Amino acid sequence: MEYEKKSLIILFCTLLLIPFSIYLTLFSPQELAYYKNGWITLWGGSKNDSFLDCEIDQASKTIFAAGSSFSNDKNLYHISKGNEDGIIVAYSLTGKFLWKKSFGGSYVDTFRRILLTKHQELFVLGISSSVDHDVKYLSKGNDDSFILKFKLKGNLQWQKCIGGSNFDCINDIVESKDTIVCVGYTFSNDGDFVNKNRGTADAFIVSLRKSDGHINWLNTFGGSSYDEYKKVLVTKDGYVVIGITGSQDKDMKGYSKGKWDGIIAKYSFDGKLNWIKVWGKDGSDYINDACITQTNEIVIAGCSEEIKSGSLDGFIALLDSKGKLKWSSYLRGSGEDVLLKVTEISKGKFIVGGISNSPDGNFKGRNFGNNDIILVSYDRQGNLIWINNIGGSNDEKFVSIEKYNNKILLCGVSNSNDYHLYRKNKGKNDILLALISEEGQLEKVETFGGENDEVLYAISISGSQIVMVGNSNSKKGIFRRISKGLSDAFLVCLLKF
């Protein structure tokens, strides 16, 4: 009798739990949403969360994503430190959550970049304005730059603060033998920059030992105005950096050409400045990207201001390894034409990408509406091979171009629902992926998103696998049932495209 009573009680409880289990399955937030050849996850809490960079480690089949979070619940429960924290998470390529870490104090802390080295070392760049918790004994002033080294399983190996009592920022990081090299800008004249500041803000380059973060050398460059290094590239005999300057004196005396000039500098492996070149005219000129060719030459891309019209013209230029200009080419229209990324798609053939709203000049008969994404191909002699506008009647935003299975993968954001985006818009601003042949033929276009805005910050490719990260405000469409809060960090993994 007692046994029968227990059995009836168990059966009764089970029947009560079935509807509740169905409710959880149908209506509770899930971690993953599967989409065609991959999966999507939203990460965060009830406030604003974003992923800003990502990497894929093929050996361990792991995805790493880093960014920032204002939340202190859900995915951030028990790991939130304060106002805004730097966050890094790891997932398997199949979508299994592996680990998460937060970094910061009571104020604003953000992870901006990830570097995964050839030796499977994981470095993260961040900025912190906190003086407590994780940075209590490391903070040097107002806003400091931080470099953290993790093992692939999430164990922190070391962390290093680069800065002084004022604002300091690292923009880029590269691996070089047994060191990492970073570039950025600083307003400080103390701490790591004691007696090194020349004016308002100086550009800097710093080399650190990978094993423990020890500073090998640190050099600044600039004048009495604003100077900044944006990107660093490794060459056969040193480092090439690009940046911007508003100075006309000190290190820039005799170099300045206008209000704002682009700068290209070459450093040796031991930090010695070999040469510097300034790109500019009378107005403002910006070098937005650069790459090193297979023949050790330097390709730069950016935009220049036309003084009379106030419009911006895109440019691409090739320099030899000593910084001597070999050729340059401009893309002109009556609107704003800006080149943001350049890559060597095959030996001696370059692809540049950016945005344009010009209906004339080089883009006559090509513009679809407001801002279009543009792709332009050049050969090694500077001859323009083809131009392709991609978009619709609303705005498109360029994010990146990457090599993908002998083709060009375009990444951006789109607000259009016509022309190339006919019936593809999911809501407001959607993630845009497009596949283009080396000859400029548009082969495939797809969008990802929900009813509100998505922002794409970074993309990483390994073989046929594509990982994209950013921020989403959507609660419907592919994000239904995985939304966490006000604005979520998203991670999209495609096994192929």
Secondary structure as a PSIPRED ss2 file (coil, helix, strand):
# PSIPRED VFORMAT (PSIPRED V4.0)

   1 M C   1.000  0.000  0.000
   2 E H   0.000  1.000  0.000
   3 Y H   0.000  1.000  0.000
   4 E H   0.000  1.000  0.000
   5 K H   0.000  1.000  0.000
   6 K H   0.000  1.000  0.000
   7 S H   0.000  1.000  0.000
   8 L H   0.000  1.000  0.000
   9 I H   0.000  1.000  0.000
  10 I H   0.000  1.000  0.000
  11 L H   0.000  1.000  0.000
  12 F H   0.000  1.000  0.000
  13 C H   0.000  1.000  0.000
  14 T H   0.000  1.000  0.000
  15 L H   0.000  1.000  0.000
  16 L H   0.000  1.000  0.000
  17 L H   0.000  1.000  0.000
  18 I H   0.000  1.000  0.000
  19 P H   0.000  1.000  0.000
  20 F H   0.000  1.000  0.000
  21 S H   0.000  1.000  0.000
  22 I H   0.000  1.000  0.000
  23 Y H   0.000  1.000  0.000
  24 L H   0.000  1.000  0.000
  25 T H   0.000  1.000  0.000
  26 L H   0.000  1.000  0.000
  27 F H   0.000  1.000  0.000
  28 S C   1.000  0.000  0.000
  29 P C   1.000  0.000  0.000
  30 Q C   1.000  0.000  0.000
  31 E C   1.000  0.000  0.000
  32 L C   1.000  0.000  0.000
  33 A E   0.000  0.000  1.000
  34 Y E   0.000  0.000  1.000
  35 Y E   0.000  0.000  1.000
  36 K C   1.000  0.000  0.000
  37 N C   1.000  0.000  0.000
  38 G E   0.000  0.000  1.000
  39 W E   0.000  0.000  1.000
  40 I E   0.000  0.000  1.000
  41 T E   0.000  0.000  1.000
  42 L E   0.000  0.000  1.000
  43 W E   0.000  0.000  1.000
  44 G C   1.000  0.000  0.000
  45 G C   1.000  0.000  0.000
  46 S C   1.000  0.000  0.000
  47 K C   1.000  0.000  0.000
  48 N E   0.000  0.000  1.000
  49 D E   0.000  0.000  1.000
  50 S E   0.000  0.000  1.000
  51 F E   0.000  0.000  1.000
  52 L E   0.000  0.000  1.000
  53 D E   0.000  0.000  1.000
  54 C E   0.000  0.000  1.000
  55 E E   0.000  0.000  1.000
  56 I E   0.000  0.000  1.000
  57 D E   0.000  0.000  1.000
  58 Q C   1.000  0.000  0.000
  59 A C   1.000  0.000  0.000
  60 S C   1.000  0.000  0.000
  61 K C   1.000  0.000  0.000
  62 T E   0.000  0.000  1.000
  63 I E   0.000  0.000  1.000
  64 F E   0.000  0.000  1.000
  65 A E   0.000  0.000  1.000
  66 A E   0.000  0.000  1.000
  67 G E   0.000  0.000  1.000
  68 S E   0.000  0.000  1.000
  69 S E   0.000  0.000  1.000
  70 F C   1.000  0.000  0.000
  71 S C   1.000  0.000  0.000
  72 N C   1.000  0.000  0.000
  73 D C   1.000  0.000  0.000
  74 K H   0.000  1.000  0.000
  75 N H   0.000  1.000  0.000
  76 L H   0.000  1.000  0.000
  77 Y C   1.000  0.000  0.000
  78 H C   1.000  0.000  0.000
  79 I C   1.000  0.000  0.000
  80 S C   1.000  0.000  0.000
  81 K C   1.000  0.000  0.000
  82 G C   1.000  0.000  0.000
  83 N C   1.000  0.000  0.000
  84 E E   0.000  0.000  1.000
  85 D E   0.000  0.000  1.000
  86 G E   0.000  0.000  1.000
  87 I E   0.000  0.000  1.000
  88 I E   0.000  0.000  1.000
  89 V E   0.000  0.000  1.000
  90 A E   0.000  0.000  1.000
  91 Y E   0.000  0.000  1.000
  92 S E   0.000  0.000  1.000
  93 L C   1.000  0.000  0.000
  94 T C   1.000  0.000  0.000
  95 G C   1.000  0.000  0.000
  96 K C   1.000  0.000  0.000
  97 F E   0.000  0.000  1.000
  98 L E   0.000  0.000  1.000
  99 W E   0.000  0.000  1.000
 100 K E   0.000  0.000  1.000
 101 K E   0.000  0.000  1.000
 102 S E   0.000  0.000  1.000
 103 F E   0.000  0.000  1.000
 104 G C   1.000  0.000  0.000
 105 G C   1.000  0.000  0.000
 106 S C   1.000  0.000  0.000
 107 Y C   1.000  0.000  0.000
 108 V E   0.000  0.000  1.000
 109 D E   0.000  0.000  1.000
 110 T E   0.000  0.000  1.000
 111 F E   0.000  0.000  1.000
 112 R E   0.000  0.000  1.000
 113 R E   0.000  0.000  1.000
 114 I E   0.000  0.000  1.000
 115 L E   0.000  0.000  1.000
 116 L E   0.000  0.000  1.000
 117 T C   1.000  0.000  0.000
 118 K C   1.000  0.000  0.000
 119 H C   1.000  0.000  0.000
 120 Q C   1.000  0.000  0.000
 121 E C   1.000  0.000  0.000
 122 L E   0.000  0.000  1.000
 123 F E   0.000  0.000  1.000
 124 V E   0.000  0.000  1.000
 125 L E   0.000  0.000  1.000
 126 G E   0.000  0.000  1.000
 127 I E   0.000  0.000  1.000
 128 S E   0.000  0.000  1.000
 129 S C   1.000  0.000  0.000
 130 S C   1.000  0.000  0.000
 131 V C   1.000  0.000  0.000
 132 D C   1.000  0.000  0.000
 133 H H   0.000  1.000  0.000
 134 D H   0.000  1.000  0.000
 135 V H   0.000  1.000  0.000
 136 K C   1.000  0.000  0.000
 137 Y C   1.000  0.000  0.000
 138 L C   1.000  0.000  0.000
 139 S C   1.000  0.000  0.000
 140 K C   1.000  0.000  0.000
 141 G C   1.000  0.000  0.000
 142 N C   1.000  0.000  0.000
 143 D E   0.000  0.000  1.000
 144 D E   0.000  0.000  1.000
 145 S E   0.000  0.000  1.000
 146 F E   0.000  0.000  1.000
 147 I E   0.000  0.000  1.000
 148 L E   0.000  0.000  1.000
 149 K E   0.000  0.000  1.000
 150 F E   0.000  0.000  1.000
 151 K C   1.000  0.000  0.000
 152 L C   1.000  0.000  0.000
 153 K C   1.000  0.000  0.000
 154 G C   1.000  0.000  0.000
 155 N C   1.000  0.000  0.000
 156 L E   0.000  0.000  1.000
 157 Q E   0.000  0.000  1.000
 158 W E   0.000  0.000  1.000
 159 Q E   0.000  0.000  1.000
 160 K E   0.000  0.000  1.000
 161 C E   0.000  0.000  1.000
 162 I E   0.000  0.000  1.000
 163 G C   1.000  0.000  0.000
 164 G C   1.000  0.000  0.000
 165 S C   1.000  0.000  0.000
 166 N C   1.000  0.000  0.000
 167 F E   0.000  0.000  1.000
 168 D E   0.000  0.000  1.000
 169 C E   0.000  0.000  1.000
 170 I E   0.000  0.000  1.000
 171 N E   0.000  0.000  1.000
 172 D E   0.000  0.000  1.000
 173 I E   0.000  0.000  1.000
 174 V E   0.000  0.000  1.000
 175 E E   0.000  0.000  1.000
 176 S E   0.000  0.000  1.000
 177 K C   1.000  0.000  0.000
 178 D C   1.000  0.000  0.000
 179 T E   0.000  0.000  1.000
 180 I E   0.000  0.000  1.000
 181 V E   0.000  0.000  1.000
 182 C E   0.000  0.000  1.000
 183 V E   0.000  0.000  1.000
 184 G E   0.000  0.000  1.000
 185 Y E   0.000  0.000  1.000
 186 T E   0.000  0.000  1.000
 187 F C   1.000  0.000  0.000
 188 S C   1.000  0.000  0.000
 189 N C   1.000  0.000  0.000
 190 D C   1.000  0.000  0.000
 191 G H   0.000  1.000  0.000
 192 D H   0.000  1.000  0.000
 193 F H   0.000  1.000  0.000
 194 V C   1.000  0.000  0.000
 195 N C   1.000  0.000  0.000
 196 K C   1.000  0.000  0.000
 197 N C   1.000  0.000  0.000
 198 R C   1.000  0.000  0.000
 199 G C   1.000  0.000  0.000
 200 T C   1.000  0.000  0.000
 201 A E   0.000  0.000  1.000
 202 D E   0.000  0.000  1.000
 203 A E   0.000  0.000  1.000
 204 F E   0.000  0.000  1.000
 205 I E   0.000  0.000  1.000
 206 V E   0.000  0.000  1.000
 207 S E   0.000  0.000  1.000
 208 L E   0.000  0.000  1.000
 209 R E   0.000  0.000  1.000
 210 K C   1.000  0.000  0.000
 211 S C   1.000  0.000  0.000
 212 D C   1.000  0.000  0.000
 213 G C   1.000  0.000  0.000
 214 H C   1.000  0.000  0.000
 215 I E   0.000  0.000  1.000
 216 N E   0.000  0.000  1.000
 217 W E   0.000  0.000  1.000
 218 L E   0.000  0.000  1.000
 219 N E   0.000  0.000  1.000
 220 T E   0.000  0.000  1.000
 221 F E   0.000  0.000  1.000
 222 G C   1.000  0.000  0.000
 223 G C   1.000  0.000  0.000
 224 S C   1.000  0.000  0.000
 225 S C   1.000  0.000  0.000
 226 Y E   0.000  0.000  1.000
 227 D E   0.000  0.000  1.000
 228 E E   0.000  0.000  1.000
 229 Y E   0.000  0.000  1.000
 230 K E   0.000  0.000  1.000
 231 K E   0.000  0.000  1.000
 232 V E   0.000  0.000  1.000
 233 L E   0.000  0.000  1.000
 234 V E   0.000  0.000  1.000
 235 T E   0.000  0.000  1.000
 236 K C   1.000  0.000  0.000
 237 D C   1.000  0.000  0.000
 238 G E   0.000  0.000  1.000
 239 Y E   0.000  0.000  1.000
 240 V E   0.000  0.000  1.000
 241 V E   0.000  0.000  1.000
 242 I E   0.000  0.000  1.000
 243 G E   0.000  0.000  1.000
 244 I E   0.000  0.000  1.000
 245 T E   0.000  0.000  1.000
 246 G C   1.000  0.000  0.000
 247 S C   1.000  0.000  0.000
 248 Q C   1.000  0.000  0.000
 249 D C   1.000  0.000  0.000
 250 K H   0.000  1.000  0.000
 251 D H   0.000  1.000  0.000
 252 M H   0.000  1.000  0.000
 253 K C   1.000  0.000  0.000
 254 G C   1.000  0.000  0.000
 255 Y C   1.000  0.000  0.000
 256 S C   1.000  0.000  0.000
 257 K C   1.000  0.000  0.000
 258 G C   1.000  0.000  0.000
 259 K C   1.000  0.000  0.000
 260 W E   0.000  0.000  1.000
 261 D E   0.000  0.000  1.000
 262 G E   0.000  0.000  1.000
 263 I E   0.000  0.000  1.000
 264 I E   0.000  0.000  1.000
 265 A E   0.000  0.000  1.000
 266 K E   0.000  0.000  1.000
 267 Y E   0.000  0.000  1.000
 268 S C   1.000  0.000  0.000
 269 F C   1.000  0.000  0.000
 270 D C   1.000  0.000  0.000
 271 G C   1.000  0.000  0.000
 272 K C   1.000  0.000  0.000
 273 L E   0.000  0.000  1.000
 274 N E   0.000  0.000  1.000
 275 W E   0.000  0.000  1.000
 276 I E   0.000  0.000  1.000
 277 K E   0.000  0.000  1.000
 278 V E   0.000  0.000  1.000
 279 W E   0.000  0.000  1.000
 280 G C   1.000  0.000  0.000
 281 K C   1.000  0.000  0.000
 282 D C   1.000  0.000  0.000
 283 G C   1.000  0.000  0.000
 284 S E   0.000  0.000  1.000
 285 D E   0.000  0.000  1.000
 286 Y E   0.000  0.000  1.000
 287 I E   0.000  0.000  1.000
 288 N E   0.000  0.000  1.000
 289 D E   0.000  0.000  1.000
 290 A E   0.000  0.000  1.000
 291 C E   0.000  0.000  1.000
 292 I E   0.000  0.000  1.000
 293 T C   1.000  0.000  0.000
 294 Q C   1.000  0.000  0.000
 295 T C   1.000  0.000  0.000
 296 N C   1.000  0.000  0.000
 297 E C   1.000  0.000  0.000
 298 I E   0.000  0.000  1.000
 299 V E   0.000  0.000  1.000
 300 I E   0.000  0.000  1.000
 301 A E   0.000  0.000  1.000
 302 G E   0.000  0.000  1.000
 303 C E   0.000  0.000  1.000
 304 S E   0.000  0.000  1.000
 305 E E   0.000  0.000  1.000
 306 E C   1.000  0.000  0.000
 307 I C   1.000  0.000  0.000
 308 K C   1.000  0.000  0.000
 309 S C   1.000  0.000  0.000
 310 G C   1.000  0.000  0.000
 311 S C   1.000  0.000  0.000
 312 L E   0.000  0.000  1.000
 313 D E   0.000  0.000  1.000
 314 G E   0.000  0.000  1.000
 315 F E   0.000  0.000  1.000
 316 I E   0.000  0.000  1.000
 317 A E   0.000  0.000  1.000
 318 L E   0.000  0.000  1.000
 319 L E   0.000  0.000  1.000
 320 D C   1.000  0.000  0.000
 321 S C   1.000  0.000  0.000
 322 K C   1.000  0.000  0.000
 323 G C   1.000  0.000  0.000
 324 K C   1.000  0.000  0.000
 325 L E   0.000  0.000  1.000
 326 K E   0.000  0.000  1.000
 327 W E   0.000  0.000  1.000
 328 S E   0.000  0.000  1.000
 329 S E   0.000  0.000  1.000
 330 Y E   0.000  0.000  1.000
 331 L E   0.000  0.000  1.000
 332 R C   1.000  0.000  0.000
 333 G C   1.000  0.000  0.000
 334 S C   1.000  0.000  0.000
 335 G C   1.000  0.000  0.000
 336 E E   0.000  0.000  1.000
 337 D E   0.000  0.000  1.000
 338 V E   0.000  0.000  1.000
 339 L E   0.000  0.000  1.000
 340 L E   0.000  0.000  1.000
 341 K E   0.000  0.000  1.000
 342 V E   0.000  0.000  1.000
 343 T E   0.000  0.000  1.000
 344 E E   0.000  0.000  1.000
 345 I E   0.000  0.000  1.000
 346 S E   0.000  0.000  1.000
 347 K C   1.000  0.000  0.000
 348 G C   1.000  0.000  0.000
 349 K E   0.000  0.000  1.000
 350 F E   0.000  0.000  1.000
 351 I E   0.000  0.000  1.000
 352 V E   0.000  0.000  1.000
 353 G E   0.000  0.000  1.000
 354 G E   0.000  0.000  1.000
 355 I E   0.000  0.000  1.000
 356 S E   0.000  0.000  1.000
 357 N C   1.000  0.000  0.000
 358 S C   1.000  0.000  0.000
 359 P C   1.000  0.000  0.000
 360 D C   1.000  0.000  0.000
 361 G H   0.000  1.000  0.000
 362 N H   0.000  1.000  0.000
 363 F H   0.000  1.000  0.000
 364 K C   1.000  0.000  0.000
 365 G C   1.000  0.000  0.000
 366 R C   1.000  0.000  0.000
 367 N C   1.000  0.000  0.000
 368 F C   1.000  0.000  0.000
 369 G C   1.000  0.000  0.000
 370 N C   1.000  0.000  0.000
 371 N C   1.000  0.000  0.000
 372 D E   0.000  0.000  1.000
 373 I E   0.000  0.000  1.000
 374 I E   0.000  0.000  1.000
 375 L E   0.000  0.000  1.000
 376 V E   0.000  0.000  1.000
 377 S E   0.000  0.000  1.000
 378 Y E   0.000  0.000  1.000
 379 D E   0.000  0.000  1.000
 380 R C   1.000  0.000  0.000
 381 Q C   1.000  0.000  0.000
 382 G C   1.000  0.000  0.000
 383 N C   1.000  0.000  0.000
 384 L E   0.000  0.000  1.000
 385 I E   0.000  0.000  1.000
 386 W E   0.000  0.000  1.000
 387 I E   0.000  0.000  1.000
 388 N E   0.000  0.000  1.000
 389 N E   0.000  0.000  1.000
 390 I E   0.000  0.000  1.000
 391 G C   1.000  0.000  0.000
 392 G C   1.000  0.000  0.000
 393 S C   1.000  0.000  0.000
 394 N C   1.000  0.000  0.000
 395 D C   1.000  0.000  0.000
 396 E E   0.000  0.000  1.000
 397 K E   0.000  0.000  1.000
 398 F E   0.000  0.000  1.000
 399 V E   0.000  0.000  1.000
 400 S E   0.000  0.000  1.000
 401 I E   0.000  0.000  1.000
 402 E E   0.000  0.000  1.000
 403 K E   0.000  0.000  1.000
 404 Y E   0.000  0.000  1.000
 405 N C   1.000  0.000  0.000
 406 N C   1.000  0.000  0.000
 407 K E   0.000  0.000  1.000
 408 I E   0.000  0.000  1.000
 409 L E   0.000  0.000  1.000
 410 L E   0.000  0.000  1.000
 411 C E   0.000  0.000  1.000
 412 G E   0.000  0.000  1.000
 413 V E   0.000  0.000  1.000
 414 S E   0.000  0.000  1.000
 415 N C   1.000  0.000  0.000
 416 S C   1.000  0.000  0.000
 417 N C   1.000  0.000  0.000
 418 D C   1.000  0.000  0.000
 419 Y H   0.000  1.000  0.000
 420 H H   0.000  1.000  0.000
 421 L H   0.000  1.000  0.000
 422 Y C   1.000  0.000  0.000
 423 R C   1.000  0.000  0.000
 424 K C   1.000  0.000  0.000
 425 N C   1.000  0.000  0.000
 426 K C   1.000  0.000  0.000
 427 G C   1.000  0.000  0.000
 428 K C   1.000  0.000  0.000
 429 N C   1.000  0.000  0.000
 430 D E   0.000  0.000  1.000
 431 I E   0.000  0.000  1.000
 432 L E   0.000  0.000  1.000
 433 L E   0.000  0.000  1.000
 434 A E   0.000  0.000  1.000
 435 L E   0.000  0.000  1.000
 436 I E   0.000  0.000  1.000
 437 S C   1.000  0.000  0.000
 438 E C   1.000  0.000  0.000
 439 E C   1.000  0.000  0.000
 440 G C   1.000  0.000  0.000
 441 Q C   1.000  0.000  0.000
 442 L E   0.000  0.000  1.000
 443 E E   0.000  0.000  1.000
 444 K E   0.000  0.000  1.000
 445 V E   0.000  0.000  1.000
 446 E E   0.000  0.000  1.000
 447 T E   0.000  0.000  1.000
 448 F E   0.000  0.000  1.000
 449 G C   1.000  0.000  0.000
 450 G C   1.000  0.000  0.000
 451 E C   1.000  0.000  0.000
 452 N C   1.000  0.000  0.000
 453 D C   1.000  0.000  0.000
 454 E E   0.000  0.000  1.000
 455 V E   0.000  0.000  1.000
 456 L E   0.000  0.000  1.000
 457 Y E   0.000  0.000  1.000
 458 A E   0.000  0.000  1.000
 459 I E   0.000  0.000  1.000
 460 S E   0.000  0.000  1.000
 461 I E   0.000  0.000  1.000
 462 S E   0.000  0.000  1.000
 463 G C   1.000  0.000  0.000
 464 S C   1.000  0.000  0.000
 465 Q E   0.000  0.000  1.000
 466 I E   0.000  0.000  1.000
 467 V E   0.000  0.000  1.000
 468 M E   0.000  0.000  1.000
 469 V E   0.000  0.000  1.000
 470 G E   0.000  0.000  1.000
 471 N E   0.000  0.000  1.000
 472 S E   0.000  0.000  1.000
 473 N C   1.000  0.000  0.000
 474 S C   1.000  0.000  0.000
 475 K C   1.000  0.000  0.000
 476 K C   1.000  0.000  0.000
 477 G H   0.000  1.000  0.000
 478 I H   0.000  1.000  0.000
 479 F H   0.000  1.000  0.000
 480 R C   1.000  0.000  0.000
 481 R C   1.000  0.000  0.000
 482 I C   1.000  0.000  0.000
 483 S C   1.000  0.000  0.000
 484 K C   1.000  0.000  0.000
 485 G C   1.000  0.000  0.000
 486 L C   1.000  0.000  0.000
 487 S E   0.000  0.000  1.000
 488 D E   0.000  0.000  1.000
 489 A E   0.000  0.000  1.000
 490 F E   0.000  0.000  1.000
 491 L E   0.000  0.000  1.000
 492 V E   0.000  0.000  1.000
 493 C E   0.000  0.000  1.000
 494 L E   0.000  0.000  1.000
 495 L C   1.000  0.000  0.000
 496 K C   1.000  0.000  0.000
 497 F C   1.000  0.000  0.000
